[in-house]
Structure formats: C-alpha cells, structure tokens
Amino acid sequence: MIEGVSGLLAVHHRWERPIWSPSRRRLEWGNGAIAQVFTAEDPEGLRGPQFGAAWSDELAKWPNLQETWDMLQLGLRLGERPRQVITTTPRPLPLIKRLLDDPRVAVSRAATRANRFNLAPSFLDSVSQAYGGTRLGRQELEGEIVEESADALWSRALIEECRERDAPPLARIVVAIDPPASSSKRADSCGLVAAGIDRDGIAHVLADGTLGGAKPHEWAAAAVALYRRLEADVLVVEVNQGGEMATSVIREVDPGVPVMPVRASRGKFLRAEPVAALYAQGRVRHAGAFPALEDEMCDFGPTGLSSGRSPDRLDALVWALTYLMLGPKGRPRVRGL
C-alpha cells in the first residue's frame, strides 16, 4: 500500500510525496493531512483513533475480518461524511456479500487483463493458460466471487482435483441433451454436455454447449454439430419433457445421427448422487474448465439450485456420465480427438 512500484509513495510527484515514518506507521503530507497504518492482526489497535476516511486493502484476506472491520467502522466519525474505499480480490465471505448487496456501496470491478499495459507481456498468456476458467483463475484473474453450497454434491476442491488440460484417446464419446419444455424467453436452457470414456474406464468431460432460449431446431442443430466435431458415437436425449418430439427434431436435422432416448424415473438429486460418487472415486476428469457447469455442480444440493432454476447443464452431465459409466456399454474402440 505504501512502498513498491504502485504504493502511495511512488504515485506522488516528488514534491508532493508524503513523509513516511515506518516506526510510527504514519504518513504526513505537506498540507497537513495525516494517515495512520493499522494491521488486521491487531483489531484492538483501532480502538480509540478516529478518522475521516479509510482505505481497506485486501479485505477478504484479513485474519480477524469481522472484528477489525467493526472497530474501523466505530472510528470513522470525523468530518461531514466519513467514507472508505475497499480494494480486494473477492471471496464468498458474509461481509463481502453484504457490502455488495448494500445500495450505499458503489461497486467497481476490474479483471487482471485491465492492467495488462503494466504487466509483463507473457504474464497474462501464462496465467490464463494455467488458470483460466478454474476457481482460482475466476477469483484472482476475473475478480469473481466463486461460491459453493455447503450441502452440494460437489465441492470446488474436488473439481479442481479432477482437472486436466486435454483428454487422452477415448473409446467412446456421447453428447447428452436435456431439452427444455418450451422455447420461450423464460424457458429453461437446453443442457448440452459431451463426455467420453478411455480404455481404463475413466470418464472425461469434453464440452459444455448449453444453450439458453433456443428453439428446438436450434438446439438440435447445435447438438448435431457438437456430435460431428467430437466424432461422437451417440446422442443421449432425455425425453421426459419433449417425448418423441425431442428425438424427431434431431432426425429432422440429421437422420443419420444415432439417438438414444432416456427417461428419468427418479428425482434429479437421486440421479446425480451416483455420478457425484464417481468424482469422489477419482473416475471422472474435466478436460479444461467449464465455469457455468461447475457453478451448478457446486450449488446443487437436496433442494436443487439456490436460484430455484433447473440445473440444465448438470442434468446433461448426469445423463452423459450415467450412460458411459453406470449404464449398458457398447463395444469400446480406441480413438484420438
């Protein structure tokens, strides 16, 4: 905050630079303004002093977050309108979420790439390739709050453990479709997920092509295109909502594509539990990052998603992995992507 290339001392012109007294933890400007420095390691240090403004840096990493925050608020009592600025990488903490929901708080967001002109040219390429789309990348590079439900079937840590850059040669590939009941603007999305299985019996999630607000011929065309691109073996289609329409619309797009209709006889949570167990057993990999799908996975519990929406991406994933890992299997053949 104070020293370094982006610190308060560096951003001032030489003739405007404040005097920094490390032993007193104090900055003094020529116009008489004074700033004191405190640490979240010692919340009691804020008891007594009073201020007209405050800068809280990396709030989400404070060790005594709520206690330090409370003491700071009690000291912001000078001037006509005491104010504070918070700069932090967000984390799903109660205080951070309360601040984001507070109408009195102005929120500004910036991804790491917004600072690209001040970074080494290779840095963004390197970290984007290594962490793009992952929980860490979304939090640290994109400034997102990445949450998970306490009773969800999947955790962020579990998904990160199963991540891989590319899938190996696969014996069988399927594209699973969870079609919506209608195509209105408020309709559910069409879940569209591709997965494959290798010769060792490990499943690999390959793509999430889920579409929102798509008409039947649009999601059917997208499913067939994904099937062709991945050289898949079959389209697995849930027919609970659309019945024979779901399969017939695909055949209208391409009559040569093999379609396997499946019908749900149990609830979503009961169908998802065996698939979650496959992850816990280390039998599923994610070939890349699928942020929207993984958000649903880490939010889906016994009562569904916290938003109340249908878990369309997750449904398609469950159908794909159930077909590959938990249902009848066809004769495997080794192939490369």
C-alpha positions in Angstrom: 0.0 0.0 0.0 2.8 2.4 0.8 6.1 1.3 -0.7 6.7 -0.5 -4.0 6.0 0.5 -7.6 2.3 1.0 -7.0 2.4 2.3 -3.5 1.4 5.7 -2.2 4.9 7.0 -2.2 5.5 6.0 -5.8 2.3 7.5 -7.3 3.1 11.0 -5.9 5.3 13.5 -7.7 8.5 14.1 -5.8 7.4 17.5 -4.5 4.0 16.1 -3.3 5.3 12.9 -1.8 4.3 12.4 1.9 6.8 11.7 4.6 6.7 8.1 5.7 7.7 7.2 9.2 7.7 3.4 9.4 8.4 3.3 13.2 5.3 5.4 13.8 3.3 3.8 10.9 2.3 7.2 9.8 2.2 9.2 6.5 2.3 13.0 6.6 1.5 15.3 3.6 2.6 18.8 3.2 -0.9 20.1 3.5 -1.2 18.7 7.0 -3.1 15.5 6.1 -2.1 12.5 8.2 -2.7 8.8 7.5 -2.1 6.1 10.1 -1.4 2.4 9.2 -3.1 -0.5 11.0 -3.0 -4.2 10.7 -5.8 -6.7 10.8 -3.6 -8.8 13.1 -4.5 -6.4 15.9 -8.1 -5.2 15.8 -7.6 -3.5 19.2 -5.2 -1.1 17.6 -8.2 0.6 16.1 -9.8 1.2 19.4 -9.5 4.9 20.2 -8.2 6.5 17.0 -10.7 8.4 14.8 -10.7 9.1 11.1 -12.5 10.9 8.2 -11.5 8.4 5.6 -10.1 4.8 5.4 -8.6 2.5 2.8 -9.0 -1.2 3.4 -6.8 -3.2 1.2 -7.3 -7.0 0.6 -10.3 -7.0 2.9 -11.1 -10.6 2.0 -7.8 -11.8 3.4 -7.9 -10.0 6.8 -7.2 -12.6 9.5 -9.6 -11.0 12.0 -12.1 -9.8 9.4 -15.3 -9.0 11.3 -13.7 -7.8 14.5 -11.2 -5.5 12.6 -14.0 -4.2 10.3 -16.2 -3.4 13.3 -13.5 -1.5 15.1 -12.8 0.5 11.9 -16.4 1.5 11.5 -16.5 2.8 15.0 -13.5 5.1 14.3 -14.9 6.6 11.1 -16.5 9.6 12.7 -14.7 12.7 11.6 -15.9 15.3 9.0 -19.3 15.8 7.4 -19.3 12.5 5.5 -16.7 9.9 6.5 -16.0 7.5 3.7 -13.9 4.5 2.9 -12.6 2.6 -0.1 -12.1 -1.2 -0.2 -9.8 -2.9 -2.7 -9.8 -6.7 -2.6 -9.8 -9.9 -4.5 -13.4 -11.1 -3.7 -14.1 -14.2 -1.7 -17.5 -15.6 -0.8 -17.5 -14.2 2.8 -20.6 -12.9 4.6 -19.1 -9.4 5.0 -18.1 -9.2 1.3 -21.5 -10.3 0.2 -23.3 -7.9 2.5 -21.2 -5.0 1.1 -22.0 -6.0 -2.5 -25.7 -6.0 -1.7 -25.6 -2.7 0.2 -27.2 0.0 -2.0 -25.0 2.6 -0.3 -21.8 0.9 -1.6 -20.6 1.8 -5.1 -19.0 -1.3 -6.7 -16.4 -1.3 -9.4 -14.9 -4.4 -10.9 -11.7 -4.9 -12.9 -10.1 -8.1 -14.2 -6.3 -8.6 -14.3 -6.3 -8.0 -18.0 -7.4 -4.4 -17.4 -3.9 -3.8 -16.1 -2.2 -5.5 -19.0 -0.2 -2.5 -20.0 1.7 -2.6 -16.7 2.4 -6.3 -16.7 5.0 -8.4 -18.5 3.7 -9.4 -22.0 3.9 -13.1 -21.3 2.3 -13.0 -17.9 -1.4 -12.8 -19.0 -0.9 -15.6 -21.6 0.8 -17.8 -19.0 -1.7 -17.4 -16.1 -4.7 -17.5 -18.5 -3.5 -20.8 -19.9 -2.7 -22.3 -16.5 -5.7 -21.0 -14.5 -8.3 -19.6 -17.0 -11.8 -20.8 -16.0 -10.7 -22.5 -12.8 -11.9 -21.5 -9.4 -8.5 -19.8 -8.7 -8.5 -18.1 -12.0 -12.0 -16.8 -11.8 -11.3 -15.4 -8.4 -7.8 -14.0 -8.8 -7.9 -13.0 -12.5 -11.5 -12.1 -13.2 -12.5 -10.8 -9.7 -15.5 -13.1 -9.4 -17.0 -14.4 -6.2 -16.9 -18.2 -6.7 -19.3 -19.8 -4.3 -20.4 -23.3 -3.4 -23.2 -24.6 -1.3 -22.5 -26.4 2.0 -24.7 -29.3 1.1 -23.8 -29.5 -2.6 -22.9 -32.9 -4.0 -19.6 -31.4 -5.4 -17.0 -29.1 -4.0 -14.6 -26.7 -5.8 -11.7 -28.6 -4.4 -13.0 -31.9 -5.8 -13.5 -30.4 -9.2 -10.0 -28.8 -9.2 -8.5 -32.2 -8.4 -10.1 -33.8 -11.5 -9.0 -31.1 -14.0 -6.8 -32.0 -16.9 -5.6 -30.0 -19.9 -6.5 -32.5 -22.6 -8.4 -35.8 -22.7 -6.5 -38.9 -23.8 -7.6 -41.2 -26.7 -11.2 -42.2 -25.9 -13.0 -45.5 -26.5 -16.5 -43.9 -26.6 -17.9 -40.4 -26.8 -21.5 -39.3 -26.1 -23.3 -35.9 -26.3 -26.1 -35.7 -23.8 -29.1 -33.4 -24.2 -31.6 -32.1 -21.5 -34.1 -30.3 -23.7 -36.4 -27.6 -22.4 -40.1 -28.0 -22.2 -40.6 -24.8 -24.3 -38.6 -22.2 -26.2 -39.9 -19.0 -24.6 -37.6 -16.4 -23.2 -38.3 -17.7 -19.6 -37.9 -21.3 -20.5 -35.1 -23.5 -19.1 -31.9 -23.7 -21.1 -31.1 -26.8 -23.2 -28.4 -28.7 -21.4 -25.8 -29.9 -23.8 -22.7 -31.7 -22.5 -20.2 -34.1 -24.2 -18.2 -36.7 -22.4 -16.1 -39.7 -23.2 -14.6 -42.8 -21.6 -11.0 -44.1 -22.0 -9.7 -47.6 -22.1 -9.0 -47.5 -18.4 -12.7 -46.7 -17.6 -12.1 -43.1 -16.7 -14.6 -40.6 -17.9 -13.6 -37.2 -19.4 -16.0 -34.2 -19.7 -15.2 -32.6 -23.0 -17.6 -29.8 -23.7 -20.5 -27.7 -22.3 -22.5 -26.4 -25.2 -25.7 -25.5 -23.2 -28.0 -23.0 -25.0 -30.5 -20.6 -23.5 -33.7 -19.6 -25.2 -33.1 -21.8 -28.2 -35.9 -23.2 -30.4 -36.0 -26.9 -30.9 -34.3 -26.8 -34.3 -31.6 -24.6 -32.9 -30.6 -26.8 -30.0 -30.9 -29.9 -32.2 -28.5 -28.3 -34.8 -26.1 -27.4 -32.0 -26.2 -30.9 -30.6 -25.5 -32.5 -34.0 -22.7 -30.0 -34.7 -21.1 -31.0 -31.4 -21.6 -34.6 -32.2 -19.8 -34.2 -35.6 -17.0 -32.1 -34.2 -16.1 -34.6 -31.5 -16.8 -37.6 -33.7 -19.2 -38.9 -31.0 -20.9 -42.3 -31.0 -24.4 -41.3 -29.9 -26.7 -38.5 -28.8 -28.3 -39.3 -25.4 -31.6 -37.4 -25.1 -33.9 -37.1 -22.1 -37.5 -37.5 -23.3 -39.4 -36.7 -20.2 -40.2 -33.1 -21.3 -40.5 -33.4 -25.1 -41.3 -37.1 -25.6 -40.9 -38.2 -29.2 -40.5 -34.6 -30.3 -37.1 -34.4 -28.8 -35.8 -37.3 -31.0 -37.8 -36.4 -34.1 -36.4 -32.9 -34.2 -32.9 -34.2 -34.2 -33.6 -36.6 -37.0 -35.0 -33.7 -39.0 -31.6 -32.0 -38.7 -29.6 -35.2 -39.4 -31.4 -38.5 -39.8 -28.1 -40.4 -39.8 -27.2 -39.5 -36.2 -27.8 -42.3 -33.7 -30.1 -41.2 -30.9 -30.6 -42.9 -27.5 -33.7 -41.7 -25.7 -33.6 -41.9 -21.9 -36.4 -41.3 -19.4 -35.9 -40.1 -15.8 -37.8 -42.3 -13.3 -36.2 -40.7 -10.2 -35.6 -37.1 -9.0 -32.6 -35.1 -10.1 -30.8 -35.4 -6.8 -31.1 -39.2 -6.6 -29.9 -39.4 -10.2 -26.9 -37.1 -9.5 -25.7 -38.9 -6.4 -24.1 -41.9 -8.2 -22.4 -39.5 -10.6 -21.0 -37.5 -7.7 -19.7 -40.7 -6.3 -17.7 -41.3 -9.5 -16.0 -38.0 -8.9 -15.2 -38.9 -5.3 -13.7 -42.1 -6.5 -11.4 -40.3 -9.0 -13.1 -41.8 -12.0 -14.0 -38.5 -13.8 -11.8 -35.8 -15.3 -12.6 -32.4 -16.7 -10.7 -31.7 -19.9 -10.4 -28.0 -19.4 -12.7 -25.6 -17.4 -16.4 -25.3 -17.6 -17.3 -22.4 -15.3 -21.1 -22.3 -15.7 -21.4 -26.1 -15.4 -19.1 -26.2 -12.4 -21.1 -23.4 -10.7 -24.2 -25.6 -11.0 -22.4 -28.6 -9.7 -21.1 -26.8 -6.6 -24.5 -25.3 -5.9 -26.7 -28.3 -6.4 -28.0 -29.9 -3.2 -31.0 -31.9 -2.0 -33.3 -28.9 -2.7 -31.8 -28.2 -6.1 -30.1 -24.9 -7.1 -30.2 -22.0 -4.7 -31.6 -19.9 -7.5 -34.6 -22.2 -7.9 -33.8 -22.7 -11.6 -33.5 -26.0 -13.3 -29.9 -27.4 -13.3 -29.9 -28.0 -17.1 -26.1 -28.3 -17.6 -25.8 -30.6 -14.6 -28.7 -32.7 -15.9 -27.0 -33.2 -19.2 -23.7 -34.1 -17.4 -25.5 -36.7 -15.3 -27.1 -38.3 -18.4 -23.7 -38.4 -20.2 -21.8 -40.0 -17.3 -24.7 -42.3 -16.4 -24.7 -43.6 -20.0 -20.9 -44.0 -20.1 -20.2 -45.3 -16.6 -23.4 -46.6 -15.0 -25.4 -48.0 -17.8 -25.1 -50.6 -20.6 -21.8 -50.1 -22.6 -21.2 -50.7 -26.2 -18.0 -52.3 -27.5 -15.1 -49.9 -26.9 -12.8 -48.7 -29.6 -9.7 -46.5 -29.1 -9.7 -43.2 -31.0 -7.9 -39.8 -30.8 -9.5 -36.4 -30.5 
